[in-house]
């Protein structure tokens, strides 16, 4: 009986060694595939970094700030309320709220913020997280985009001074 158990232990040890070799070979194949993928991605020309949306251009030469929001995001709702509070006719920029759900338009009702409800346009703008503020120049060319985490972030990005912040 002892010889049988010893043989079984030796066989299990050999099986473990074979599994380790198989795992090492598979890991090597994965690394080779990753390297090939990186080389293939590097060979493909990068997408143009400048995006333009004619709809966000303006005739008066003022930039347009577009706040991209999602309907199920409480942070988006708070940033939309803040944008509605600070946007006004005396500012040197235009404010737009971009969303895919009609409900989001209620967040900026009775304000100077133009709600644009267009799921296809949200896909075209293609932000990675919401709420995101995108600045467009007067010709509709994107200048920059930033994720907005708080009202202070939004105020800083809109360059709203502290006097306006306290009165809003």
DSSP file (Angstrom, degrees, kcal/mol; ACC not computed):
  #  RESIDUE AA STRUCTURE BP1 BP2  ACC     N-H-->O    O-->H-N    N-H-->O    O-->H-N    TCO  KAPPA ALPHA  PHI   PSI    X-CA   Y-CA   Z-CA
    1    1 A X     >        0   0    0      0, 0.0     4,-2.0     0, 0.0     5,-0.2   0.000 360.0 360.0 360.0 -36.7    0.0    0.0    0.0
    2    2 A X  H  >  +     0   0    0      1,-0.2     4,-2.3     2,-0.2     5,-0.2   0.895 360.0  52.3 -63.7 -39.9    2.9    2.3    0.8
    3    3 A X  H  > S+     0   0    0      1,-0.2     4,-2.3     2,-0.2    -1,-0.2   0.875 107.5  52.7 -64.6 -38.0    4.4    1.8   -2.7
    4    4 A X  H  > S+     0   0    0      2,-0.2     4,-2.3     1,-0.2    -1,-0.2   0.919 110.2  47.0 -63.7 -44.5    1.0    2.8   -4.3
    5    5 A X  H  X S+     0   0    0     -4,-2.0     4,-2.2     2,-0.2    -2,-0.2   0.886 111.8  51.1 -65.4 -39.2    0.8    6.0   -2.3
    6    6 A X  H  X S+     0   0    0     -4,-2.3     4,-2.2     2,-0.2    -2,-0.2   0.914 111.0  48.2 -64.0 -41.6    4.4    6.9   -3.1
    7    7 A X  H  X S+     0   0    0     -4,-2.3     4,-2.4     1,-0.2    -2,-0.2   0.906 111.0  50.9 -64.0 -41.7    3.7    6.3   -6.8
    8    8 A X  H  X S+     0   0    0     -4,-2.3     4,-2.2     2,-0.2    -1,-0.2   0.882 109.8  50.1 -63.8 -39.6    0.6    8.4   -6.6
    9    9 A X  H  X S+     0   0    0     -4,-2.2     4,-2.2     2,-0.2    -2,-0.2   0.906 111.1  48.5 -65.5 -42.4    2.6   11.2   -4.9
   10   10 A X  H  X S+     0   0    0     -4,-2.2     4,-2.4     2,-0.2    -2,-0.2   0.910 112.3  48.9 -64.8 -42.2    5.3   11.1   -7.6
   11   11 A X  H  X S+     0   0    0     -4,-2.4     4,-2.4     2,-0.2    -2,-0.2   0.892 111.0  49.3 -65.3 -40.1    2.6   11.2  -10.4
   12   12 A X  H  X S+     0   0    0     -4,-2.2     4,-2.1     2,-0.2    -1,-0.2   0.885 110.5  51.3 -67.8 -36.5    0.8   14.1   -8.8
   13   13 A X  H  X S+     0   0    0     -4,-2.2     4,-2.2     2,-0.2    -2,-0.2   0.930 111.2  47.5 -63.5 -44.3    4.1   16.0   -8.5
   14   14 A X  H  X S+     0   0    0     -4,-2.4     4,-2.4     1,-0.2    -2,-0.2   0.884 110.4  52.7 -63.7 -38.7    4.9   15.3  -12.2
   15   15 A X  H  X S+     0   0    0     -4,-2.4     4,-2.2     2,-0.2    -1,-0.2   0.893 108.6  50.2 -63.1 -39.9    1.3   16.5  -13.1
   16   16 A X  H  X S+     0   0    0     -4,-2.1     4,-2.1     2,-0.2    -2,-0.2   0.904 109.9  50.1 -65.2 -41.3    1.9   19.7  -11.2
   17   17 A X  H  X S+     0   0    0     -4,-2.2     4,-2.1     2,-0.2    -2,-0.2   0.914 110.6  49.9 -63.5 -42.6    5.2   20.3  -13.0
   18   18 A X  H  X S+     0   0    0     -4,-2.4     4,-2.4     1,-0.2    -2,-0.2   0.898 109.5  51.4 -62.6 -40.4    3.5   19.7  -16.4
   19   19 A X  H  X S+     0   0    0     -4,-2.2     4,-2.6     2,-0.2    -1,-0.2   0.882 107.8  52.6 -63.8 -38.4    0.7   22.1  -15.5
   20   20 A X  H  X S+     0   0    0     -4,-2.1     4,-2.4     2,-0.2    -1,-0.2   0.907 109.7  48.4 -64.1 -41.2    3.3   24.8  -14.6
   21   21 A X  H  X S+     0   0    0     -4,-2.1     4,-2.3     2,-0.2    -2,-0.2   0.914 112.1  49.0 -63.7 -42.3    5.0   24.3  -17.9
   22   22 A X  H  X S+     0   0    0     -4,-2.4     4,-2.4     1,-0.2    -2,-0.2   0.911 111.5  49.5 -63.6 -41.7    1.7   24.6  -19.7
   23   23 A X  H  X S+     0   0    0     -4,-2.6     4,-2.5     2,-0.2    -2,-0.2   0.908 110.4  50.1 -63.9 -42.1    0.8   27.7  -17.7
   24   24 A X  H  X S+     0   0    0     -4,-2.4     4,-2.0     2,-0.2    -2,-0.2   0.896 111.2  49.1 -63.6 -40.1    4.2   29.3  -18.6
   25   25 A X  H  X S+     0   0    0     -4,-2.3     4,-2.0     2,-0.2    -2,-0.2   0.914 112.2  48.0 -65.3 -42.3    3.7   28.5  -22.3
   26   26 A X  H  X S+     0   0    0     -4,-2.4     4,-2.2     2,-0.2    -2,-0.2   0.898 110.4  51.5 -65.8 -40.6    0.2   30.0  -22.2
   27   27 A X  H  X S+     0   0    0     -4,-2.5     4,-2.2     1,-0.2    -1,-0.2   0.882 108.3  52.3 -62.5 -38.9    1.4   33.1  -20.4
   28   28 A X  H  X S+     0   0    0     -4,-2.0     4,-2.2     2,-0.2    -1,-0.2   0.901 108.7  50.4 -63.4 -41.5    4.1   33.5  -23.1
   29   29 A X  H  X S+     0   0    0     -4,-2.0     4,-2.4     2,-0.2    -2,-0.2   0.900 109.3  51.1 -64.0 -40.6    1.5   33.4  -25.8
   30   30 A X  H  X S+     0   0    0     -4,-2.2     4,-2.4     1,-0.2    -2,-0.2   0.916 109.8  49.7 -63.5 -42.8   -0.6   36.0  -24.1
   31   31 A X  H  X S+     0   0    0     -4,-2.2     4,-2.2     2,-0.2    -1,-0.2   0.898 110.3  50.3 -63.5 -40.0    2.4   38.3  -23.8
   32   32 A X  H  X S+     0   0    0     -4,-2.2     4,-2.3     2,-0.2    -2,-0.2   0.911 110.8  49.3 -63.6 -41.8    3.2   37.8  -27.5
   33   33 A X  H  X S+     0   0    0     -4,-2.4     4,-2.4     2,-0.2    -2,-0.2   0.899 110.0  51.2 -64.1 -40.5   -0.5   38.6  -28.4
   34   34 A X  H  X S+     0   0    0     -4,-2.4     4,-2.3     2,-0.2    -1,-0.2   0.910 110.3  49.2 -62.6 -41.8   -0.4   41.8  -26.3
   35   35 A X  H  X S+     0   0    0     -4,-2.2     4,-2.2     2,-0.2    -2,-0.2   0.909 111.3  49.2 -64.4 -41.8    2.8   42.9  -28.0
   36   36 A X  H  X S+     0   0    0     -4,-2.3     4,-2.4     2,-0.2    -2,-0.2   0.893 110.4  51.4 -64.3 -39.4    1.3   42.3  -31.4
   37   37 A X  H  X S+     0   0    0     -4,-2.4     4,-2.5     2,-0.2    -2,-0.2   0.916 109.6  49.3 -63.6 -43.5   -1.8   44.2  -30.4
   38   38 A X  H  X S+     0   0    0     -4,-2.3     4,-2.1     1,-0.2    -2,-0.2   0.902 111.9  48.7 -62.8 -41.1    0.3   47.2  -29.3
   39   39 A X  H  X S+     0   0    0     -4,-2.2     4,-1.5     2,-0.2    -2,-0.2   0.898 111.8  49.5 -64.9 -39.3    2.3   47.2  -32.5
   40   40 A X  H  X S+     0   0    0     -4,-2.4     4,-1.1     1,-0.2    -2,-0.2   0.896 111.1  49.0 -67.4 -39.6   -1.0   47.0  -34.5
   41   41 A X  H  < S+     0   0    0     -4,-2.5     3,-0.3     1,-0.2    -1,-0.2   0.873 109.9  51.9 -66.8 -36.3   -2.5   49.9  -32.6
   42   42 A X  H  < S+     0   0    0     -4,-2.1    -1,-0.2     1,-0.2    -2,-0.2   0.814 106.3  54.8 -69.0 -29.2    0.7   52.0  -33.1
   43   43 A X  H  < S+     0   0    0     -4,-1.5     2,-0.4    -5,-0.1    -1,-0.2   0.764  91.3  84.8 -76.0 -25.0    0.5   51.3  -36.8
   44   44 A X  S  < S-     0   0    0     -4,-1.1     3,-0.1    -3,-0.3     2,-0.0  -0.628  90.9-112.9 -78.3 131.3   -3.1   52.7  -37.1
   45   45 A X        -     0   0    0     -2,-0.4    -1,-0.1     1,-0.1    -2,-0.1  -0.372  36.5-107.0 -64.3 142.5   -3.1   56.4  -37.5
   46   46 A X        -     0   0    0     -4,-0.1    -1,-0.1     1,-0.1     3,-0.1  -0.333  34.6-103.3 -69.3 149.4   -4.7   58.2  -34.6
   47   47 A X        -     0   0    0      1,-0.1    -1,-0.1    -3,-0.1     2,-0.1  -0.390  51.2 -86.3 -67.0 149.8   -8.1   59.7  -34.9
   48   48 A X        -     0   0    0      1,-0.2    -1,-0.1    -3,-0.1    -3,-0.0  -0.366  33.1-150.2 -60.7 135.3   -8.1   63.5  -35.3
   49   49 A X  S    S+     0   0    0     -3,-0.1     2,-0.6    -2,-0.1    -1,-0.2   0.706  74.8  82.9 -82.2 -19.3   -8.0   65.1  -31.9
   50   50 A X        -     0   0    0     91,-0.0     2,-0.4     2,-0.0    93,-0.1  -0.764  62.1-172.2 -89.9 122.4   -9.9   68.3  -33.0
   51   51 A X        -     0   0    0     -2,-0.6    91,-3.7    91,-0.2     2,-0.4  -0.861   2.9-164.3-111.0 147.9  -13.6   67.7  -33.0
   52   52 A X  B     -A  141   0A   0     -2,-0.4     2,-0.4    89,-0.3    89,-0.3  -0.997  12.7-174.7-134.9 138.3  -16.1   70.2  -34.4
   53   53 A X    >   -     0   0    0     87,-3.0     3,-2.0    -2,-0.4     4,-0.2  -0.931  11.9-159.8-130.1 105.9  -19.9   70.5  -33.9
   54   54 A X  G >  S+     0   0    0     -2,-0.4     3,-1.9     1,-0.3    -1,-0.1   0.821  88.4  67.7 -55.8 -32.6  -21.3   73.2  -36.1
   55   55 A X  G 3  S+     0   0    0      1,-0.3    -1,-0.3    85,-0.1    85,-0.1   0.766  98.5  52.0 -60.5 -25.8  -24.4   73.4  -33.8
   56   56 A X  G <  S+     0   0    0     -3,-2.0    84,-0.3    84,-0.2    -1,-0.3   0.339  86.8 105.8 -96.7   7.1  -22.3   74.8  -31.0
   57   57 A X    <   -     0   0    0     -3,-1.9     2,-0.3    82,-0.3    82,-0.2  -0.395  58.6-147.0 -76.1 163.4  -20.8   77.6  -33.0
   58   58 A X    >   -     0   0    0     80,-2.4     3,-0.6    -2,-0.1    -2,-0.1  -0.982  17.8-144.3-136.8 148.6  -22.0   81.1  -32.5
   59   59 A X  T 3  S+     0   0    0     -2,-0.3    -1,-0.1     1,-0.2    79,-0.0   0.712  97.9  60.5 -80.5 -21.5  -22.4   84.2  -34.7
   60   60 A X  T 3  S-     0   0    0      2,-0.1    -1,-0.2    78,-0.0     3,-0.1   0.406 110.9-112.4 -91.7   4.6  -21.3   86.7  -32.0
   61   61 A X  S <  S+     0   0    0     -3,-0.6    77,-0.3     1,-0.3     2,-0.2   0.482  73.1 133.3  82.8   2.0  -17.8   85.2  -31.5
   62   62 A X        -     0   0    0     76,-0.1    -1,-0.3    75,-0.1    31,-0.2  -0.610  57.6-114.6 -86.8 146.2  -18.5   84.0  -28.0
   63   63 A X  E     -b   93   0B   0     29,-0.6    31,-2.6    -2,-0.2     2,-0.5  -0.311  23.7-132.7 -72.6 163.2  -17.5   80.5  -26.9
   64   64 A X  E     -bC  94 136B   0     72,-2.6    72,-3.0    29,-0.2     2,-0.6  -0.979   8.6-154.4-120.7 127.6  -20.1   77.9  -26.0
   65   65 A X  E     -bC  95 135B   0     29,-3.1    31,-2.6    -2,-0.5     2,-0.6  -0.901  12.1-164.1-100.2 123.0  -19.9   75.7  -22.9
   66   66 A X  E     -bC  96 134B   0     68,-3.2    68,-2.9    -2,-0.6     2,-0.7  -0.936   6.1-158.4-112.0 119.4  -21.7   72.4  -23.2
   67   67 A X  E     -bC  97 133B   0     29,-3.0    31,-2.6    -2,-0.6     2,-0.6  -0.876  10.8-155.0 -97.0 113.4  -22.5   70.5  -20.1
   68   68 A X  E     +bC  98 132B   0     64,-3.2    64,-1.7    -2,-0.7    63,-0.7  -0.796  23.2 174.2 -92.8 123.3  -23.0   66.8  -21.1
   69   69 A X        -     0   0    0     29,-2.5     2,-0.4    -2,-0.6    31,-0.4  -0.808  28.1-135.8-129.2 165.4  -25.2   65.0  -18.6
   70   70 A X    >   -     0   0    0     -2,-0.3     3,-1.4     3,-0.1     7,-0.1  -0.943  21.3-129.6-120.8 144.8  -26.9   61.7  -18.0
   71   71 A X  T 3  S+     0   0    0     -2,-0.4    -1,-0.1     1,-0.3     6,-0.1   0.784 105.3  49.9 -67.0 -28.1  -30.5   61.4  -16.7
   72   72 A X  T 3  S+     0   0    0      4,-0.0     2,-0.6     5,-0.0    -1,-0.3   0.167  87.8 100.2 -97.4  18.3  -29.6   59.0  -13.9
   73   73 A X    <>  -     0   0    0     -3,-1.4     4,-1.8     1,-0.2     3,-0.1  -0.903  51.4-167.1-110.8 110.3  -26.7   61.0  -12.4
   74   74 A X  H  > S+     0   0    0     -2,-0.6     4,-2.1     1,-0.2    -1,-0.2   0.859  93.2  55.6 -63.7 -33.7  -27.5   63.0   -9.3
   75   75 A X  H  > S+     0   0    0      1,-0.2     4,-2.4     2,-0.2    -1,-0.2   0.876 105.3  53.1 -63.9 -37.4  -24.2   64.9   -9.8
   76   76 A X  H  > S+     0   0    0      2,-0.2     4,-2.4     1,-0.2    -2,-0.2   0.914 107.5  50.7 -63.2 -43.1  -25.2   65.8  -13.3
   77   77 A X  H  X S+     0   0    0     -4,-1.8     4,-2.2     1,-0.2    -2,-0.2   0.914 111.0  48.6 -61.6 -43.3  -28.5   67.3  -12.0
   78   78 A X  H  X S+     0   0    0     -4,-2.1     4,-2.0     1,-0.2    -2,-0.2   0.911 112.4  47.6 -65.0 -42.2  -26.6   69.4   -9.4
   79   79 A X  H  X S+     0   0    0     -4,-2.4     4,-2.6     2,-0.2    -1,-0.2   0.865 110.4  52.9 -67.4 -34.6  -24.1   70.7  -12.0
   80   80 A X  H  X S+     0   0    0     -4,-2.4     4,-2.4     2,-0.2    -2,-0.2   0.912 108.8  49.5 -66.1 -41.7  -27.0   71.5  -14.4
   81   81 A X  H  X S+     0   0    0     -4,-2.2     4,-1.7     2,-0.2    -2,-0.2   0.906 112.0  49.0 -61.8 -40.9  -28.7   73.5  -11.6
   82   82 A X  H  X S+     0   0    0     -4,-2.0     4,-1.9     2,-0.2    -2,-0.2   0.915 109.9  50.4 -66.0 -42.7  -25.5   75.3  -10.9
   83   83 A X  H  X S+     0   0    0     -4,-2.6     4,-2.0     1,-0.2    -2,-0.2   0.909 110.4  50.5 -61.3 -41.5  -25.0   76.1  -14.6
   84   84 A X  H  < S+     0   0    0     -4,-2.4    28,-0.4     1,-0.2    -1,-0.2   0.845 109.2  52.6 -63.8 -33.4  -28.5   77.4  -14.8
   85   85 A X  H  < S+     0   0    0     -4,-1.7    -1,-0.2     1,-0.2    -2,-0.2   0.852 116.9  35.6 -72.9 -34.3  -27.9   79.6  -11.8
   86   86 A X  H  < S+     0   0    0     -4,-1.9     2,-0.2    -5,-0.1    -2,-0.2   0.699  95.0  95.5 -95.3 -19.1  -24.7   81.3  -13.2
   87   87 A X     <  +     0   0    0     -4,-2.0    25,-0.5    -5,-0.2     2,-0.3  -0.506  50.5 148.6 -74.8 137.7  -25.6   81.5  -16.9
   88   88 A X    >   -     0   0    0      5,-0.2     3,-1.2    -2,-0.2     5,-0.3  -0.978  59.7 -99.3-160.4 170.1  -27.1   84.8  -17.9
   89   89 A X  T 3  S+     0   0    0     -2,-0.3    -2,-0.0     1,-0.2    -1,-0.0   0.717 114.9  61.3 -69.9 -20.1  -27.3   87.3  -20.8
   90   90 A X  T 3  S+     0   0    0      2,-0.1    -1,-0.2    -3,-0.0     2,-0.1   0.517  85.2  96.5 -85.6  -3.9  -24.6   89.5  -19.4
   91   91 A X  S <  S-     0   0    0     -3,-1.2    -4,-0.0     2,-0.2    -5,-0.0  -0.486  78.4-126.2 -85.7 158.0  -21.9   86.8  -19.6
   92   92 A X  S    S+     0   0    0     -2,-0.1   -29,-0.6     2,-0.0     2,-0.3   0.008  85.1  58.0 -94.2  28.7  -19.5   86.5  -22.5
   93   93 A X  E    S-b   63   0B   0     -5,-0.3     2,-0.3   -31,-0.2    -5,-0.2  -0.967  76.0-118.9-149.8 163.3  -20.3   82.9  -23.3
   94   94 A X  E     -b   64   0B   0    -31,-2.6   -29,-3.1    -2,-0.3     2,-0.4  -0.795  22.5-145.4-104.9 149.2  -23.2   80.6  -24.2
   95   95 A X  E     +b   65   0B   0     17,-0.5    19,-2.5    -2,-0.3     2,-0.4  -0.958  17.2 178.5-120.6 133.4  -24.4   77.7  -22.1
   96   96 A X  E     -bd  66 114B   0    -31,-2.6   -29,-3.0    -2,-0.4     2,-0.6  -0.991  18.7-151.3-132.2 138.9  -25.8   74.5  -23.4
   97   97 A X  E     -bd  67 115B   0     17,-2.4    19,-3.5    -2,-0.4     2,-0.5  -0.961  17.5-163.6-107.4 120.3  -27.0   71.4  -21.6
   98   98 A X  E     +bd  68 116B   0    -31,-2.6   -29,-2.5    -2,-0.6     2,-0.3  -0.915  24.0 142.8-110.2 124.7  -26.6   68.2  -23.8
   99   99 A X  E     - d   0 117B   0     17,-2.3    19,-2.3    -2,-0.5    23,-0.2  -0.926  50.2-133.3-149.6 170.7  -28.5   65.1  -22.8
  100  100 A X  S    S+     0   0    0    -31,-0.4     2,-0.4    -2,-0.3    19,-0.3   0.446  85.7  71.0-107.5  -3.8  -30.3   62.2  -24.3
  101  101 A X  S >  S-     0   0    0      1,-0.1     3,-1.4    17,-0.1     4,-0.4  -0.945  72.1-139.2-120.6 135.7  -33.4   62.3  -22.1
  102  102 A X  G >> S+     0   0    0     -2,-0.4     3,-1.5     1,-0.3     4,-0.5   0.814  99.3  70.4 -57.5 -33.1  -36.1   64.9  -22.1
  103  103 A X  G >4 S+     0   0    0      1,-0.3     3,-1.0     2,-0.2     4,-0.4   0.803  87.8  64.1 -58.2 -30.1  -36.2   64.9  -18.3
  104  104 A X  G X4 S+     0   0    0     -3,-1.4     3,-1.2     1,-0.2     4,-0.4   0.781  88.5  68.3 -66.9 -26.8  -32.8   66.6  -18.2
  105  105 A X  G X4 S+     0   0    0     -3,-1.5     3,-1.1    -4,-0.4    -1,-0.2   0.806  90.0  64.1 -63.2 -28.2  -34.3   69.7  -19.9
  106  106 A X  G X< S+     0   0    0     -3,-1.0     3,-1.1    -4,-0.5    -1,-0.3   0.776  89.3  68.7 -64.9 -26.1  -36.3   70.3  -16.7
  107  107 A X  G <  S+     0   0    0     -3,-1.2    -1,-0.2    -4,-0.4    -2,-0.2   0.762 110.4  31.5 -66.3 -25.1  -33.1   70.9  -14.8
  108  108 A X  G X  S+     0   0    0     -3,-1.1     3,-0.8    -4,-0.4     5,-0.3   0.127  86.0 142.5-119.5  19.4  -32.4   74.1  -16.7
  109  109 A X  T <   +     0   0    0     -3,-1.1     3,-0.1     1,-0.2    -3,-0.1  -0.280  69.3  18.2 -61.1 147.3  -35.9   75.3  -17.3
  110  110 A X  T 3  S+     0   0    0      1,-0.2     2,-0.3     3,-0.1    -1,-0.2   0.839 107.7 102.0  59.5  37.9  -36.5   79.1  -17.0
  111  111 A X  S <  S-     0   0    0     -3,-0.8    -1,-0.2     2,-0.3   -23,-0.1  -0.812  87.4-102.2-136.1 179.1  -32.8   79.8  -17.4
  112  112 A X  S    S+     0   0    0    -25,-0.5   -17,-0.5   -28,-0.4     2,-0.5   0.374  86.7 108.8 -84.7   4.1  -30.4   81.1  -20.1
  113  113 A X        -     0   0    0     -5,-0.3     2,-0.7   -26,-0.2    -2,-0.3  -0.709  66.8-138.3 -85.7 128.4  -29.1   77.5  -20.6
  114  114 A X  E     -d   96   0B   0    -19,-2.5   -17,-2.4    -2,-0.5     2,-0.4  -0.772  14.6-143.8 -87.3 115.2  -30.2   76.0  -23.9
  115  115 A X  E     -d   97   0B   0     -2,-0.7     2,-0.5   -19,-0.2   -17,-0.2  -0.677  14.5-169.5 -81.1 130.5  -31.2   72.4  -23.4
  116  116 A X  E     -d   98   0B   0    -19,-3.5   -17,-2.3    -2,-0.4     2,-0.8  -0.963   2.0-169.4-119.5 112.2  -30.3   70.1  -26.4
  117  117 A X  E     +d   99   0B   0     -2,-0.5     2,-0.3   -19,-0.2   -17,-0.2  -0.869  32.7 133.1-105.5 103.3  -31.9   66.7  -26.2
  118  118 A X     >  -     0   0    0    -19,-2.3     4,-2.0    -2,-0.8     5,-0.2  -0.792  36.5-167.9-157.3 102.4  -30.2   64.6  -28.8
  119  119 A X  H  > S+     0   0    0    -19,-0.3     4,-1.9    -2,-0.3     5,-0.1   0.864  92.7  53.8 -63.6 -36.7  -28.9   61.1  -28.2
  120  120 A X  H  > S+     0   0    0      1,-0.2     4,-1.8     2,-0.2    -1,-0.2   0.901 108.8  48.6 -65.5 -39.7  -27.0   61.0  -31.5
  121  121 A X  H  > S+     0   0    0      2,-0.2     4,-2.7     1,-0.2     5,-0.2   0.870 107.0  55.8 -68.5 -36.1  -25.2   64.2  -30.7
  122  122 A X  H  X S+     0   0    0     -4,-2.0     4,-2.0     1,-0.2     5,-0.4   0.912 109.1  48.3 -59.6 -41.2  -24.3   62.9  -27.2
  123  123 A X  H  < S+     0   0    0     -4,-1.9    -2,-0.2     2,-0.2    -1,-0.2   0.857 110.3  51.4 -66.2 -35.3  -22.7   59.9  -29.1
  124  124 A X  H  < S+     0   0    0     -4,-1.8    -2,-0.2     1,-0.2    -1,-0.2   0.906 109.8  47.7 -68.2 -42.1  -20.9   62.3  -31.4
  125  125 A X  H  < S-     0   0    0     -4,-2.7    -2,-0.2    -5,-0.1    -1,-0.2   0.871  93.2-167.2 -67.4 -35.8  -19.5   64.3  -28.6
  126  126 A X     <  -     0   0    0     -4,-2.0     2,-0.2    -5,-0.2    -3,-0.1   0.925   7.0-175.3  52.9  67.0  -18.5   61.0  -26.9
  127  127 A X        -     0   0    0     -5,-0.4    -1,-0.1     1,-0.1     3,-0.1  -0.628  24.3-141.2 -88.0 153.8  -17.5   61.9  -23.4
  128  128 A X  S    S+     0   0    0     -2,-0.2     2,-0.3     1,-0.2    -1,-0.1   0.750  80.6  12.6 -85.8 -25.6  -16.1   59.2  -21.1
  129  129 A X  S    S-     0   0    0    -61,-0.0     2,-0.4   -60,-0.0    -1,-0.2  -0.984  85.1 -90.8-149.0 154.4  -17.9   60.3  -17.9
  130  130 A X  S    S+     0   0    0     -2,-0.3   -61,-0.2     1,-0.2   -54,-0.1  -0.916  95.5  39.1-119.4 149.5  -20.7   62.6  -16.9
  131  131 A X  S    S+     0   0    0    -63,-0.7    17,-2.6    -2,-0.4     2,-0.4   0.517  77.2 163.3 -78.9 140.2  -21.0   65.4  -16.1
  132  132 A X  E     -CE  68 147B   0    -64,-1.7   -64,-3.2    15,-0.3     2,-0.5  -0.986  28.3-146.5-125.3 135.1  -18.4   66.7  -18.5
  133  133 A X  E     -CE  67 146B   0     13,-3.1    13,-2.5    -2,-0.4     2,-0.4  -0.893  15.9-170.0-101.6 126.6  -18.0   70.4  -19.6
  134  134 A X  E     -CE  66 145B   0    -68,-2.9   -68,-3.2    -2,-0.5     2,-0.5  -0.967   9.9-149.2-118.8 130.1  -16.8   70.9  -23.2
  135  135 A X  E     -CE  65 144B   0      9,-2.4     8,-3.5    -2,-0.4     9,-1.0  -0.871  13.0-169.5-102.4 127.6  -15.8   74.3  -24.5
  136  136 A X  E     -CE  64 142B   0    -72,-3.0   -72,-2.6    -2,-0.5     6,-0.2  -0.921  17.6-129.5-113.7 140.0  -16.4   75.1  -28.1
  137  137 A X    >   -     0   0    0      4,-2.8     3,-2.1    -2,-0.4   -75,-0.1  -0.204  41.4 -88.5 -75.6 176.2  -14.9   78.1  -29.9
  138  138 A X  T 3  S+     0   0    0    -77,-0.3   -80,-2.4     1,-0.3   -77,-0.2   0.749 128.7  54.4 -61.9 -24.6  -17.2   80.4  -32.0
  139  139 A X  T 3  S-     0   0    0    -82,-0.2    -1,-0.3     2,-0.1   -82,-0.3   0.412 122.1-104.0 -90.9   4.3  -16.6   78.3  -35.1
  140  140 A X  S <  S+     0   0    0     -3,-2.1   -87,-3.0   -84,-0.3     2,-0.4   0.600  73.8 141.1  88.0  12.5  -17.8   75.1  -33.3
  141  141 A X  B     -A   52   0A   0    -89,-0.3    -4,-2.8   -85,-0.1    -1,-0.3  -0.749  56.4-115.0 -90.2 133.1  -14.4   73.6  -32.8
  142  142 A X  E     +E  136   0B   0    -91,-3.7    -6,-0.3    -2,-0.4   -91,-0.2  -0.464  31.3 179.7 -67.4 130.7  -13.8   71.8  -29.5
  143  143 A X  E     -     0   0B   0     -8,-3.5     2,-0.3     1,-0.4    -1,-0.2   0.824  61.8 -29.2 -97.8 -43.5  -11.1   73.6  -27.4
  144  144 A X  E     -E  135   0B   0     -9,-1.0    -9,-2.4     2,-0.0    -1,-0.4  -0.978  48.7-145.0-163.5 168.5  -11.1   71.3  -24.3
  145  145 A X  E     +E  134   0B   0     -2,-0.3     2,-0.3   -11,-0.2   -11,-0.2  -0.993  16.2 179.5-144.4 140.3  -13.2   69.0  -22.2
  146  146 A X  E     -E  133   0B   0    -13,-2.5   -13,-3.1    -2,-0.3     2,-0.3  -0.998  30.7-119.3-141.5 141.3  -13.1   68.4  -18.4
  147  147 A X  E     -E  132   0B   0     -2,-0.3     2,-0.6   -15,-0.3   -15,-0.3  -0.649  31.4-141.3 -75.2 136.7  -15.1   66.2  -16.0
  148  148 A X        +     0   0    0    -17,-2.6   -69,-0.1    -2,-0.3     3,-0.1  -0.903  26.8 171.3-109.1 115.2  -16.9   68.4  -13.5
  149  149 A X        +     0   0    0     -2,-0.6     2,-0.3     1,-0.1    -1,-0.1   0.717  62.8   7.6 -95.8 -23.1  -16.9   67.0   -9.9
  150  150 A X  S  > S-     0   0    0      1,-0.1     4,-2.2   -71,-0.0     5,-0.1  -0.926  76.0 -99.2-150.6 171.3  -18.3   69.9   -8.0
  151  151 A X  H  > S+     0   0    0     -2,-0.3     4,-2.9     1,-0.2     5,-0.2   0.879 122.7  55.0 -63.1 -37.6  -19.9   73.4   -8.2
  152  152 A X  H  > S+     0   0    0      2,-0.2     4,-2.4     1,-0.2    -1,-0.2   0.896 106.9  50.4 -63.5 -39.3  -16.5   74.9   -7.5
  153  153 A X  H  > S+     0   0    0      2,-0.2     4,-2.5     1,-0.2    -2,-0.2   0.935 111.9  47.7 -61.1 -45.4  -15.0   72.9  -10.4
  154  154 A X  H  X S+     0   0    0     -4,-2.2     4,-2.2     1,-0.2    -2,-0.2   0.923 111.7  49.7 -62.5 -44.6  -17.7   74.2  -12.7
  155  155 A X  H  X>S+     0   0    0     -4,-2.9     5,-2.6     1,-0.2     4,-0.7   0.907 111.5  49.0 -60.7 -42.2  -17.3   77.8  -11.5
  156  156 A X  H  <5S+     0   0    0     -4,-2.4     3,-0.5     3,-0.2    -1,-0.2   0.908 111.7  48.4 -65.9 -41.0  -13.5   77.6  -12.1
  157  157 A X  H  <5S+     0   0    0     -4,-2.5    -1,-0.2     1,-0.2    -2,-0.2   0.841 116.0  43.4 -68.5 -32.3  -14.0   76.1  -15.6
  158  158 A X  H  <5S-     0   0    0     -4,-2.2    -1,-0.2    -5,-0.2    -2,-0.2   0.524 109.4-128.2 -86.0  -5.9  -16.5   78.8  -16.4
  159  159 A X  T  <5 +     0   0    0     -4,-0.7     2,-0.5    -3,-0.5    -3,-0.2   0.893  45.0 169.2  55.3  45.4  -14.2   81.4  -14.8
  160  160 A X      < -     0   0    0     -5,-2.6    -1,-0.2    -6,-0.1    -2,-0.1  -0.756  30.5-128.6 -83.6 127.1  -17.1   82.7  -12.7
  161  161 A X     >  -     0   0    0     -2,-0.5     4,-1.9    -3,-0.1     3,-0.3  -0.272  21.7-104.6 -77.7 167.7  -15.7   85.0  -10.0
  162  162 A X  H  > S+     0   0    0      1,-0.2     4,-2.2     2,-0.2     5,-0.2   0.798 117.0  58.6 -65.4 -30.6  -16.5   84.7   -6.3
  163  163 A X  H  > S+     0   0    0      1,-0.2     4,-1.5     2,-0.2    -1,-0.2   0.926 109.8  43.8 -64.5 -43.5  -19.0   87.6   -6.3
  164  164 A X  H  > S+     0   0    0     -3,-0.3     4,-1.2     1,-0.2    -2,-0.2   0.872 111.1  55.9 -67.6 -35.4  -21.1   85.9   -8.9
  165  165 A X  H  < S+     0   0    0     -4,-1.9     3,-0.2     1,-0.2    -2,-0.2   0.900 108.8  46.4 -63.7 -41.0  -20.8   82.6   -7.1
  166  166 A X  H  < S+     0   0    0     -4,-2.2    -1,-0.2     1,-0.2    -2,-0.2   0.827 112.4  50.0 -72.6 -30.9  -22.2   84.0   -3.9
  167  167 A X  H  <        0   0    0     -4,-1.5    -1,-0.2     1,-0.2    -2,-0.2   0.676 360.0 360.0 -82.3 -15.9  -25.1   85.8   -5.6
  168  168 A X     <        0   0    0     -4,-1.2    -1,-0.2    -3,-0.2    -2,-0.2   0.482 360.0 360.0 -82.6 360.0  -26.2   82.7   -7.5
